[in-house]
Amino acid sequence: MRPLSNGTEQTHRRVVITGIGLITPYAVGREASWQNLLSAQAAIQPLEALSQQFNRPLVGGVIPDESLSSTSLSGNSPLQREPSLTLALHAAEEAIADANLDLDQLETTSAGCVIGSSKGGMASFAQLAAAPEQAPPELWLQCFPGATSQFIAGHYNLKAAALTPVSACATGFASIMRGAELIRDGICETVFAGSTDASLLPAVLGSFHRMGVLASRLDSPAEACRPYDIRRNGFVVGEGAGILILESLERARKRGATPYAEWCSGNLGADSTHLMQFDPQAKSLSRLITHTLDRSSLSPADIDYINLHGTGTQINDVYETHAIRSAFGKSADSVHCSSLKGGMGHLLGAAGSVELAFTLLAMRDGVVPPTLNLQEPDPECDLNYTPLTAVTREIKSALKLSFGFGGHLAAGVVRKYEAGR
């Protein structure tokens, strides 16, 4: 219990998710993205302009609407020049509509946002570097990782909090987790939480190429990323944004909202083995999973679905598999899992929030989304990854995992909302 300003005490409050907004390589919009994901058709395509610049083939998960992607950087307003802001705003608008949230009735003094961005506005930074004397002064502010949360808070007049976690590719999920904590601790009643990333840019792709983590077998772009497949050799970069509306259960009930799910618990961990590698024994992640389940008062047998990080790199996929086997024991053989990166690419800072949003839709519809391009399973990757085709299954509780370079680890559990619980 924690003391309040009036001298009373309050227990940690229950947190529910009432709205989802999505911009992904599959589509601009939540339901279209979800249906295209279930169709088992990858959204990866050649990056022709960048391929010419690098003098070698490149592929990526590009937003279908060019006005929202990093390939379109025109316009007179500086805000139109930074795609990550545009993506977040469109996703937030859809999430608000999905939650049936009346902004005129929103108590802005108890409403906040936690919008993550692992690198800030890279498109704005590229423009400043190319022509610093010609760029408007406001453009510099859009380079900061906190630009999106500042922009969303100002746009919607949110006064309770405006935060920006930065945890590499675990940023998106860490942002959802922090938003839930703001509500549980009584700081906010409503939080716009999620992340955005627009990184199909020469500096980013060039850096990942030098690190040796990008998929290199590009004869078939749709099959370039192969999570848990013996032929896997790296990930594909994609762009997108996922924004969720989090509310206290009391507020959601008061306004008659129907939640997708209840947030049970989330935890952060670290594996400091190496900048780009993890401990082969996966002790840190296994311990994190066990602790997260314990805090949720759930056992491994209670988990119906695990949304994996699943980058399609040699080390990470084995690491994740070993951790789940260690934490779940015999239950590891029965739980359904999947990685979504084979179809839409790795959305980097936006990956965690977008993938959690898809997990909530899977829970709503009772469908486990597939892991695309898993045709020749690696013997060391021996879980049920739901290869190639979606599977119908009731999902009451789900575990989400997210990692990031530098050893960032994040895990959380959501549970399907039941009014009588």
C-alpha positions as CSV (number, residue, x, y, z in Angstrom):
1,M,0.0,0.0,0.0
2,R,1.1,3.5,-0.7
3,P,0.0,6.8,1.1
4,L,-2.0,9.3,-0.9
5,S,-2.0,13.1,-0.4
6,N,-5.1,12.9,1.7
7,G,-3.5,10.6,4.2
8,T,-5.4,7.5,3.1
9,E,-3.8,4.4,1.6
10,Q,-4.4,2.6,-1.7
11,T,-3.4,-0.8,-3.0
12,H,-2.0,-1.2,-6.5
13,R,-4.8,-0.8,-8.9
14,R,-5.8,-3.2,-11.7
15,V,-4.8,-2.1,-15.2
16,V,-6.7,-3.0,-18.4
17,I,-6.1,-2.3,-22.1
18,T,-9.1,-0.8,-23.9
19,G,-7.8,0.4,-27.3
20,I,-5.3,-0.6,-30.0
21,G,-3.8,1.5,-32.8
22,L,-1.5,-0.1,-35.3
23,I,0.6,1.0,-38.3
24,T,2.6,-1.9,-39.7
25,P,4.2,-3.1,-42.9
26,Y,1.1,-5.2,-43.4
27,A,-1.3,-2.2,-43.4
28,V,-2.2,1.2,-42.1
29,G,-4.7,0.2,-39.4
30,R,-5.3,-2.4,-36.8
31,E,-7.8,-4.8,-38.4
32,A,-6.2,-4.8,-41.8
33,S,-2.8,-5.5,-40.3
34,W,-4.2,-8.3,-38.2
35,Q,-6.0,-10.0,-41.2
36,N,-3.0,-9.7,-43.4
37,L,-0.8,-11.2,-40.7
38,L,-3.2,-14.2,-40.4
39,S,-3.1,-14.6,-44.2
40,A,0.5,-15.9,-43.8
41,Q,1.8,-13.6,-46.6
42,A,4.9,-11.7,-45.7
43,A,5.0,-8.0,-46.1
44,I,8.8,-7.7,-46.9
45,Q,9.7,-6.1,-50.2
46,P,12.9,-4.9,-52.0
47,L,14.2,-1.4,-51.1
48,E,15.2,-0.3,-54.6
49,A,16.5,3.2,-53.8
50,L,18.6,2.1,-50.9
51,S,19.8,-1.0,-52.8
52,Q,21.2,1.3,-55.5
53,Q,22.8,3.5,-52.9
54,F,24.5,0.6,-51.2
55,N,25.2,-1.2,-54.5
56,R,23.7,-4.4,-53.1
57,P,20.2,-5.8,-52.6
58,L,18.3,-4.7,-49.5
59,V,14.8,-5.6,-48.3
60,G,12.6,-4.2,-45.5
61,G,9.1,-3.9,-44.0
62,V,7.8,-0.7,-45.6
63,I,4.6,1.0,-44.5
64,P,2.1,0.5,-47.5
65,D,1.0,4.2,-47.4
66,E,4.0,6.2,-48.6
67,S,2.7,9.3,-46.8
68,L,3.5,7.6,-43.5
69,S,6.8,5.9,-44.3
70,S,10.4,7.2,-44.2
71,T,10.5,7.1,-48.0
72,S,8.4,10.3,-48.0
73,L,10.1,13.2,-46.3
74,S,8.4,16.2,-48.0
75,G,6.2,18.9,-46.7
76,N,6.6,22.4,-45.3
77,S,6.0,21.6,-41.6
78,P,8.9,20.1,-39.7
79,L,6.5,17.6,-38.1
80,Q,5.8,16.2,-41.6
81,R,9.4,15.5,-42.0
82,E,9.8,13.0,-39.2
83,P,8.0,9.8,-40.0
84,S,8.2,8.4,-36.4
85,L,6.0,11.2,-35.2
86,T,3.5,10.7,-38.0
87,L,3.3,7.0,-37.3
88,A,2.7,7.4,-33.6
89,L,0.0,10.1,-34.1
90,H,-1.9,7.9,-36.6
91,A,-1.7,4.9,-34.3
92,A,-2.8,7.0,-31.3
93,E,-5.8,8.3,-33.2
94,E,-6.9,4.8,-34.0
95,A,-6.3,3.6,-30.4
96,I,-8.5,6.4,-29.0
97,A,-11.3,5.6,-31.5
98,D,-11.0,1.9,-30.7
99,A,-11.3,2.5,-26.9
100,N,-14.3,4.8,-27.6
101,L,-12.5,7.4,-25.5
102,D,-14.2,10.8,-25.5
103,L,-11.4,13.3,-25.4
104,D,-13.7,16.0,-24.2
105,Q,-14.5,14.0,-21.1
106,L,-10.8,12.9,-20.6
107,E,-9.4,14.1,-17.2
108,T,-6.1,15.4,-18.7
109,T,-4.6,16.0,-15.2
110,S,-4.6,12.2,-14.7
111,A,-3.8,11.2,-18.2
112,G,-0.3,10.7,-19.5
113,C,1.7,9.0,-22.2
114,V,4.7,6.6,-22.4
115,I,5.9,6.5,-26.0
116,G,9.2,4.8,-26.7
117,S,11.6,5.3,-29.5
118,S,14.9,3.4,-29.4
119,K,16.8,6.0,-31.4
120,G,14.7,9.1,-31.8
121,G,13.9,10.8,-35.1
122,M,16.6,9.3,-37.4
123,A,15.1,10.9,-40.5
124,S,15.3,14.3,-38.9
125,F,18.9,13.6,-37.8
126,A,19.8,12.6,-41.4
127,Q,18.4,15.8,-42.8
128,L,20.3,17.9,-40.2
129,A,23.5,16.1,-41.0
130,A,23.0,16.6,-44.8
131,A,22.1,20.3,-44.7
132,P,22.3,21.8,-41.2
133,E,22.0,25.4,-42.4
134,Q,18.9,24.8,-44.3
135,A,17.0,22.8,-41.7
136,P,14.4,24.6,-39.6
137,P,15.4,24.9,-35.9
138,E,12.5,22.8,-34.7
139,L,13.9,19.9,-36.6
140,W,16.6,19.4,-34.0
141,L,14.1,18.7,-31.2
142,Q,12.6,15.8,-33.3
143,C,16.0,14.0,-33.2
144,F,15.6,13.3,-29.5
145,P,14.1,10.0,-28.3
146,G,11.6,11.9,-26.2
147,A,10.2,13.9,-29.1
148,T,7.3,11.6,-29.7
149,S,6.0,11.5,-26.1
150,Q,6.4,15.3,-26.0
151,F,4.5,15.6,-29.2
152,I,1.7,13.3,-28.2
153,A,1.3,14.8,-24.8
154,G,1.1,18.3,-26.3
155,H,-1.3,17.2,-29.1
156,Y,-3.8,15.7,-26.6
157,N,-3.0,18.1,-23.7
158,L,-2.0,15.2,-21.4
159,K,-0.7,16.6,-18.1
160,A,0.1,13.7,-15.8
161,A,3.2,12.3,-17.4
162,A,5.2,12.2,-20.6
163,L,7.9,9.5,-20.5
164,T,10.2,7.8,-23.1
165,P,11.9,4.5,-22.1
166,V,14.9,3.6,-24.2
167,S,15.9,-0.1,-24.1
168,A,17.0,-0.8,-27.7
169,C,14.7,-3.4,-29.3
170,A,12.9,-4.0,-25.9
171,T,11.8,-0.3,-25.9
172,G,8.2,-0.9,-27.1
173,F,7.4,-3.5,-24.4
174,A,9.2,-1.5,-21.7
175,S,7.0,1.5,-22.6
176,I,3.8,-0.5,-22.1
177,M,5.2,-1.8,-18.8
178,R,6.0,1.7,-17.6
179,G,2.6,2.9,-18.5
180,A,0.9,0.2,-16.5
181,E,3.1,1.1,-13.5
182,L,1.9,4.7,-13.7
183,I,-1.7,3.5,-13.3
184,R,-1.0,0.9,-10.7
185,D,0.9,3.5,-8.6
186,G,-2.0,6.0,-8.8
187,I,-0.1,8.6,-10.9
188,C,-2.4,8.2,-13.9
189,E,-5.9,7.0,-14.7
190,T,-5.3,6.8,-18.4
191,V,-2.0,6.3,-20.3
192,F,-1.3,6.3,-24.1
193,A,1.5,3.7,-24.2
194,G,3.5,2.2,-27.0
195,S,6.3,2.9,-29.4
196,T,7.3,4.0,-32.9
197,D,10.2,3.5,-35.2
198,A,11.1,4.6,-38.8
199,S,14.6,3.3,-39.5
200,L,14.8,2.3,-43.1
201,L,17.6,4.8,-43.6
202,P,21.2,4.4,-44.8
203,A,22.9,5.0,-41.4
204,V,20.8,2.5,-39.6
205,L,20.9,-0.2,-42.3
206,G,24.6,0.3,-42.8
207,S,25.3,-0.1,-39.1
208,F,23.3,-3.3,-38.8
209,H,25.0,-4.6,-42.0
210,R,28.5,-4.0,-40.4
211,M,27.3,-5.8,-37.3
212,G,26.4,-8.8,-39.4
213,V,22.9,-9.2,-38.1
214,L,20.9,-8.5,-41.3
215,A,19.5,-11.3,-43.3
216,S,21.6,-11.8,-46.4
217,R,19.8,-14.5,-48.5
218,L,17.6,-12.1,-50.4
219,D,16.7,-14.1,-53.6
220,S,13.2,-14.2,-52.2
221,P,12.5,-11.1,-50.1
222,A,9.4,-12.6,-48.5
223,E,11.5,-15.5,-47.1
224,A,14.5,-13.5,-46.1
225,C,13.9,-13.7,-42.3
226,R,13.4,-17.3,-41.0
227,P,13.0,-17.4,-37.3
228,Y,13.9,-20.8,-35.7
229,D,14.7,-22.3,-39.1
230,I,18.1,-24.0,-39.6
231,R,18.7,-21.6,-42.6
232,R,18.2,-18.4,-40.6
233,N,21.0,-15.9,-40.9
234,G,19.6,-12.5,-39.6
235,F,16.6,-10.2,-39.4
236,V,15.0,-7.7,-41.7
237,V,14.3,-4.1,-40.6
238,G,10.7,-2.9,-40.7
239,E,8.9,0.3,-39.7
240,G,5.7,0.9,-37.7
241,A,4.0,2.0,-34.5
242,G,1.8,0.4,-31.9
243,I,-0.1,2.5,-29.3
244,L,-2.4,1.1,-26.6
245,I,-4.8,2.8,-24.3
246,L,-4.3,1.7,-20.7
247,E,-6.8,2.5,-18.0
248,S,-7.4,1.7,-14.4
249,L,-10.1,-0.9,-14.2
250,E,-12.3,1.5,-12.2
251,R,-12.2,4.2,-14.9
252,A,-12.8,1.7,-17.7
253,R,-15.8,0.3,-15.8
254,K,-17.1,3.8,-15.0
255,R,-17.3,4.8,-18.7
256,G,-18.6,1.4,-19.9
257,A,-15.5,0.3,-21.8
258,T,-14.9,-3.3,-22.8
259,P,-11.2,-4.2,-22.3
260,Y,-9.2,-6.5,-24.5
261,A,-7.2,-7.8,-21.5
262,E,-5.9,-7.1,-18.1
263,W,-2.2,-6.4,-17.5
264,C,-1.0,-8.9,-15.0
265,S,2.7,-8.1,-14.5
266,G,5.9,-7.1,-16.3
267,N,9.5,-7.3,-15.4
268,L,12.9,-6.2,-16.7
269,G,16.1,-8.1,-16.7
270,A,19.7,-7.9,-18.1
271,D,22.1,-10.2,-19.7
272,S,25.4,-8.4,-19.8
273,T,27.3,-11.2,-21.6
274,H,28.1,-9.2,-24.7
275,L,26.8,-6.2,-26.7
276,M,25.2,-8.5,-29.3
277,Q,25.2,-11.9,-27.7
278,F,23.6,-13.7,-24.8
279,D,24.6,-16.3,-22.2
280,P,24.2,-19.6,-24.0
281,Q,22.7,-21.1,-20.8
282,A,20.0,-18.4,-20.8
283,K,19.9,-18.1,-17.0
284,S,19.0,-14.4,-16.9
285,L,16.0,-14.8,-19.2
286,S,14.8,-18.0,-17.6
287,R,14.9,-16.4,-14.2
288,L,13.0,-13.3,-15.6
289,I,10.3,-15.6,-17.0
290,T,9.9,-17.5,-13.8
291,H,9.7,-14.3,-11.7
292,T,7.2,-12.7,-14.1
293,L,4.9,-15.8,-13.8
294,D,5.3,-15.8,-10.0
295,R,4.2,-12.2,-9.8
296,S,1.2,-12.9,-12.0
297,S,0.2,-15.8,-9.7
298,L,0.3,-18.1,-12.8
299,S,2.1,-21.3,-13.5
300,P,3.7,-22.3,-16.8
301,A,0.7,-24.6,-17.4
302,D,-1.6,-21.5,-17.3
303,I,0.1,-19.8,-20.3
304,D,-1.7,-20.5,-23.5
305,Y,0.5,-18.5,-25.9
306,I,4.0,-17.0,-25.9
307,N,4.7,-14.2,-28.3
308,L,8.4,-14.6,-28.9
309,H,11.1,-12.0,-29.7
310,G,12.3,-14.4,-32.5
311,T,14.6,-12.3,-34.6
312,G,15.9,-15.0,-36.9
313,T,19.5,-14.7,-35.8
314,Q,21.5,-17.8,-34.9
315,I,22.2,-17.0,-31.3
316,N,19.0,-15.3,-30.2
317,D,16.6,-18.0,-31.3
318,V,18.5,-20.7,-29.5
319,Y,18.8,-18.5,-26.4
320,E,15.1,-17.8,-26.3
321,T,14.2,-21.5,-26.7
322,H,16.6,-22.6,-24.0
323,A,15.2,-20.0,-21.6
324,I,11.6,-21.2,-22.1
325,R,12.5,-24.8,-21.8
326,S,14.3,-24.1,-18.5
327,A,11.5,-21.9,-17.1
328,F,8.5,-23.9,-18.3
329,G,9.8,-27.5,-17.8
330,K,7.4,-30.1,-19.1
331,S,4.8,-27.4,-20.0
332,A,7.2,-26.1,-22.7
333,D,6.0,-29.0,-25.0
334,S,2.4,-27.9,-24.9
335,V,2.5,-24.2,-25.1
336,H,1.9,-22.5,-28.5
337,C,4.5,-19.9,-29.5
338,S,5.2,-17.7,-32.5
339,S,7.5,-15.0,-33.8
340,L,6.0,-12.4,-36.1
341,K,9.2,-11.0,-37.5
342,G,9.4,-13.3,-40.4
343,G,6.3,-11.7,-42.0
344,M,6.7,-8.0,-41.2
345,G,10.4,-7.6,-40.2
346,H,11.9,-6.4,-37.0
347,L,10.3,-3.1,-36.1
348,L,13.2,-2.4,-33.7
349,G,12.0,0.1,-31.1
350,A,8.4,-0.4,-32.1
351,A,8.6,-4.2,-32.1
352,G,7.4,-4.8,-28.5
353,S,4.3,-2.7,-28.6
354,V,3.2,-3.8,-32.1
355,E,3.7,-7.5,-31.2
356,L,1.8,-7.1,-27.9
357,A,-1.0,-5.5,-29.8
358,F,-1.1,-8.6,-32.1
359,T,-1.1,-10.8,-29.0
360,L,-4.2,-9.0,-27.7
361,L,-5.9,-9.5,-31.1
362,A,-5.0,-13.2,-31.0
363,M,-6.5,-13.4,-27.5
364,R,-9.7,-11.6,-28.7
365,D,-10.2,-13.9,-31.7
366,G,-8.8,-17.2,-30.3
367,V,-6.2,-17.6,-33.0
368,V,-2.4,-18.2,-32.6
369,P,-0.6,-16.3,-35.4
370,P,2.0,-18.2,-37.4
371,T,5.7,-18.1,-37.6
372,L,6.4,-17.6,-41.3
373,N,9.3,-19.2,-43.2
374,L,9.8,-21.9,-40.6
375,Q,10.2,-24.8,-43.1
376,E,13.3,-26.6,-41.8
377,P,13.3,-26.4,-38.0
378,D,16.6,-26.1,-36.2
379,P,17.0,-29.2,-33.9
380,E,18.1,-26.8,-31.1
381,C,14.8,-24.9,-31.6
382,D,12.3,-27.5,-30.6
383,L,9.2,-25.6,-29.3
384,N,5.8,-25.4,-31.0
385,Y,6.4,-22.2,-33.0
386,T,3.1,-22.5,-35.0
387,P,4.9,-22.8,-38.3
388,L,3.5,-21.3,-41.5
389,T,-0.2,-21.4,-40.6
390,A,-2.4,-19.9,-37.9
391,V,-4.0,-22.2,-35.4
392,T,-7.4,-21.8,-33.7
393,R,-7.0,-21.9,-29.9
394,E,-8.5,-20.2,-26.9
395,I,-6.0,-17.9,-25.3
396,K,-6.8,-16.8,-21.7
397,S,-3.2,-15.9,-20.7
398,A,-0.2,-14.9,-22.8
399,L,3.4,-14.2,-22.1
400,K,5.3,-11.6,-24.2
401,L,9.1,-11.5,-24.5
402,S,11.3,-8.7,-25.9
403,F,15.1,-8.3,-26.0
404,G,17.5,-5.7,-27.1
405,F,21.2,-5.3,-28.0
406,G,23.2,-4.6,-24.8
407,G,21.4,-7.3,-22.8
408,H,18.0,-5.6,-22.3
409,L,15.3,-8.2,-21.4
410,A,11.6,-7.6,-20.9
411,A,8.8,-10.0,-20.1
412,G,5.1,-9.5,-19.2
413,V,1.8,-11.4,-18.9
414,V,-1.6,-10.3,-20.0
415,R,-4.9,-12.1,-19.3
416,K,-8.1,-12.0,-21.2
417,Y,-10.5,-9.7,-19.5
418,E,-13.5,-11.4,-17.8
419,A,-16.1,-9.0,-16.2
420,G,-16.8,-11.3,-13.4
421,R,-13.3,-12.0,-12.3
